[in-house]
Every structure is written in structure tokens, then in C-alpha cells.
């Protein structure tokens, strides 16, 4: 099911737009012309081939990643081997 909203309608009922996006794409128009499309994350991943960049993953509001890099021992520099 495709839904079309004006920018004003989208701004006034964002919650309704998100509900509509769970059923299909929501086209948002600006001055009568399609300007944006709101999709569920499932639809986006399906269309993009299921790949999300690291930046996209980190930008998600509910992103929660454990990051525990190994400690560097012995310093980070060493003399150049010129032989």
C-alpha cells in the first residue's frame, strides 16, 4: 500500500506517517511533487541488498555497540629497520 502526504501533513502527523510506512512506502510531496520517501528499516534493507554501512548503523537511535579495543603494549613506535 502506497501513501502520499504533503510536507505539511507529514509535519503535523509524523506518528501516522510512521504507521503508514509499516504497511508500505510513504511519499512526501513538496509543492505537489514527490520529494522524499519514508520506508520501514526492513523495506530499506531489502531494497539496499541488506547492507548497511558502519556510519548508518552507528547513526541509528537505538545503536548499542560494545567496543573494547586491545591495549597496546610496548609502545606504538619502533626504530626503522634500514638494513
C-alpha positions in Angstrom: 0.0 0.0 0.0 1.5 3.4 -1.0 0.6 6.5 0.9 1.2 10.1 -0.2 1.4 13.0 2.2 2.2 16.7 1.8 5.1 18.1 3.7 2.6 19.8 6.0 0.6 16.6 6.6 3.8 14.8 7.4 4.9 17.5 9.9 1.5 17.5 11.6 1.2 13.7 11.9 4.7 12.1 11.9 3.3 9.2 14.0 0.7 8.5 11.4 3.3 8.6 8.7 5.4 6.0 10.6 2.4 3.8 11.0 1.7 4.1 7.2 5.3 3.2 6.4 4.9 -0.1 8.2 2.4 -1.0 5.5 4.3 0.4 2.5 6.2 3.4 1.2 5.1 6.9 2.2 5.7 9.5 -0.5 6.1 13.0 0.9 5.4 15.8 -1.5 6.8 19.3 -1.6 4.7 21.8 -3.7 2.9 18.9 -5.3 6.0 17.0 -6.4 7.4 13.9 -4.7 10.4 14.9 -2.7 11.0 12.1 -0.1 10.1 8.6 0.6 9.7 7.1 4.1 10.3 3.4 4.4 10.5 0.9 7.3 14.0 -0.3 8.0 13.0 -3.7 6.8 12.0 -2.3 3.4 15.1 -0.2 3.2 17.4 -3.2 3.9 15.5 -5.3 1.4 15.9 -2.6 -1.3 19.6 -1.9 -0.4 20.5 -5.6 -0.6 20.6 -6.0 3.2 23.8 -4.0 3.6 24.2 -1.1 6.0 27.4 1.0 6.2 29.1 1.4 9.6 28.0 5.1 9.6 24.4 4.1 9.0 24.5 1.5 11.8 26.0 4.0 14.3 23.5 6.7 13.3 20.6 4.6 14.4 18.9 6.0 17.5 19.0 2.6 19.3 22.5 1.7 18.3 24.4 0.0 21.1 27.8 -1.4 20.3 30.4 -2.8 22.7 33.9 -1.6 21.8 36.8 -2.9 23.8 39.9 -2.4 21.7 43.1 -4.3 22.8 45.6 -2.4 24.9 48.8 -1.5 23.0 51.8 -2.9 24.9 55.5 -1.9 24.3 54.7 1.5 22.8 53.4 2.4 19.4 56.7 3.3 17.8 59.8 1.3 16.9 63.0 2.2 15.2 63.1 1.9 11.5 64.9 -1.1 10.0 67.1 0.4 7.3 69.3 -2.6 6.6 
